[in-house]
Amino acid sequence: MSSSTTKSVPPLPSALSSLISSSGAKSASEALAISVLHNLQYQHNWTDLKLHLVYTNHTQQAPTGRSELALVDLEGLHFNHSNSSSRTVSPSRSTSSSGSTTPTLIEASLPNGSSTPLSLPASIPLISGLPPQHSYIHPDLQTHLIKHKIKETEIPVQRDFVLPLALGEKWTLSRFCTVFDSLSEREAVRVQRPGNEANVRGQGNGSARANGRASGQGSSYEHKDQKRVLLGMRANEGMGGDGTIVYYIMQEGEVKPRQNG
């Protein structure tokens, strides 16, 4: 009696796995960025999503004459590795006592083609996009909106930046400052009182300070937030973890406490 053999068919890759493969991600940090971007798009309804890279050891000359850290916009959802010989083929991982892994690159390339040995990646992936609603509203601006019965939905959302992180990664304050230094200032928000012109978002007259101020005309209110990023922190996968992504707001500077009532 002959027995028939059944060949096992490997399962098809998930939509996320296919997206990571097509993105050209070569390191754990780049694959994590694609995972967080996928979560923002399909779980939180973000639109106009873009990928960026912050080069931690390279500066560019700004129009103002000052040297600023290079923030590079990537074309589409794809990492460009034109100089692959100066990067590690597979990222090394340092395992912590909790079982989590922290991606590190042994050698990374700079925009000018040179390379340098590092214990941390020479570039930091960033994500930007438009959230379906405001991710944060400063208490001063919120008070003005409530006082004049203006809905939050009447103010267009601004582009927010998201920094992908894995639980167990070890970051320094200096490295966080590197990310903030690469970002441009946020646009000032001008809110017209009801009965005047429609609420708009713009640069204003350039004199708006962070944390907001009332304009001299008395008919509008201008507010400008400090720089901020959302920390997209992914939990461990396996060993009891489910890979859940939670978002935390990190701002530059402090927000003065407000007394309720």
N, C-alpha and C positions, 0 to 999 in steps of 0.2 A: 504494500500500500504506500503510494508516494505522498509525501506531505508537501503542500505548497508553501513556498516562502514569500513572506510579505515584506516588501521594502519600505522602510520608514521614510516618510517625506518630511523634510525639515519645515518648520512653520515659517510662514512669510514674515519678513521684518515689519515691525510696527511703523506707523506713520512718523513717529519721532525718530526711530532708528534710521529710516530712509532719509529724513531731513538732515540728520547729523552726517550721514555718509555723503550726501550731495553737497554739503556745505564746505567740504574740504578740511574739516577740523582735524588737527594733528596733535592736539594736546588735551589733557583732561579739562583744563580751564576753558578751552574753546568749545568742547563738547557740552560743558555745563552751560555756557552762554546760549547755545542753541536750544537746550532743554528749557531754560528760563524763558527764552523768547517764545517758544512753542506754548508754554503755560500762559504767558501774557496774552497771546493771540486767541487761544481757544478756551481758556478758562476765565479770563478777565476782560475779553473783548477790546483789547488795545488795537489801535490802527496805526498805519504809517510807521511800522517798526523798521528800525535801522540798526546795523552793527557798526561799532567803532572800536579802535584800538588806541590805548594810551601808551606811548613809549616812555618808560620810566627813566631811561638814561639818554634821552635825546631831546634837544630843545630846538625850536624854530624861531626865526625872527618875526615878531609881530609887526603890523603896520605902525604901531606906536613907537617902535624902536626897542621895545623890551623883549627879552627872551622868554618865551613861554613853552611849556611842555607840549609836545606834539600830540594832538588828537586827530587821528586819521579816520576819515569816513570810508567804509568799505562799500564796494559796489554790490548791491543786492545782499542776499544772505549767504555770502561766500567768503571764506578766508583765503587770501592770496598768499601763497608760499612760493614766491618767485625764486628765492635763494634758499632752497631746501637743504643745501649742503652745510649751511652754518647753523642748522637747527638740529635738535635731537630727533631721531626717527620716531622713537617712542618715549613719551614723557616719563621720567622717573617719579615714583611716589614714595613719600615718607609716611609710614604707618604709625599712628599714635596708639597710646595704650587702650583707647576706646574702640579701636578697630577701624576708625575712619582713615581715609587717605587724603593727603594733601598733595596736589600736583605741583611738581617743580620742573624747571627746564635747566639742563646742564649748560647749554650754550644757546644763545639767541641772536638773531640778526637785527641790525639796525637799518633804518631807511637808506643809509648810504652804502649798505652792502657789507660793512664790517661786522665782526662778531665779538662777543665778550662772554667769558664764563660767569655764570650767575647761580645763586642758590634759589632765586625766585625768578619767575618769568619776566623777560625784559619788556613785554607788552601786556597790558591788562585789557581784556575784552569788556566793552560797555554796550549797553542796549539803550536805545531811545525810542520813544513813541508817544502817541496821544492816548491817554486813558479815557474811558467813557465818561468819567466824572472827575472832579478835582480830587487829587490824592491827598491834598492838604490845603487848608485855608487858615491863614494867620488870624489869631484872635482879634486883632484890631480891625482887619478887613471884615471879619465875620460880624463884629459888633456894628459896623457901619451898614452892612447889608440888612441886618435885622432891624436896625433903627429906622431905615428908610424903606423897609418892606420890599427889598430887592431879592429876587430868587438867585441862588447860586448858579442855576442853569442859564441865566442871562449873561454870564461872563464866560467867554470861550476858554477852554482849557489850554494850558501851555504844554509844550513838549517836556517830558520828564525823562531823566536818565536812571537806568537801573544797573546796579553793580552785582553780577552773579557771584555768589559765594557758596562754598560747600561747608557743611558743619564740620568743624575740626580744623579748618584752615587757620593758620597763624598769620595775622596781619599786624603791622606796626602802625603807630599814629602817623609816622612819616609817609608810609605808603598810602594811607587814606588821604593825606594832604596832597600827595601827588595827583590823585584823581580829581580832587576839587580844584587844584591849580590849573588843570587842563580844560576846565569848563568855563564857558563864557558867562557873564552876568545874566541874570534872568530879566526878562522884559518887565517894565513897569505896567501896572494895571490902572487905568483911569476909569472910575465909575461915576457916571452922571446921575444926579438925583432924578427921581421920577418927574416927568413933565418936561425935562430937557432932552438933549440928544440921547440916542440909544447908547446903552453901555458898550464900551469898546475896549479892546486890548491893544496897547501900542507902547511906543517908547516914551510918550509924554514929552515934557520939555527937557528931560535929561537931569532934572534936579530932584527927582523923587529919591528919598532915602530908603534904605532897607528898614522894614517894619512899618512903613507907611507914613503918610502925612497928608493934611488937607491942603488943597491948592488955594492960592490967594483969591480966586474969584468967588469962592464960597459955594459954587454950584456943582463942583466935582470933587472927587476924592481920589488921590493917587496913592498907590501902594506898590512897593517893590520888595519881593522876598529875597532872603539870602539864598546863596547857592544850596542845592540839596540833591541828594541821590536817594533812590530806594535800594535797600539791600535785599536782593532776592536770594534768600538763604534756603538751600535745599538740605533736607534731612538725609541721614544715611540710608542707603538701600541695602537690604539684607540684614541679617543679625537683629531682626526685630524692627528695622526701620522701613518706612514705606516711601521714602523719597518725596515727601510733601514739601512744597515750596511756600515759605512764609515771607512776607515783605515788611521791612522796617524802614522808617524814615530817618535819614541822617542829614542834619543841616549844618551849615557853616556858622559858627557863632552860637549865641544863646537866644532863647525867646523869653522875654520878661514874663514872669508869672502873673496871671490875672486873678483877681478875687471874684468869685461867683457872686452874682447879684449886683 
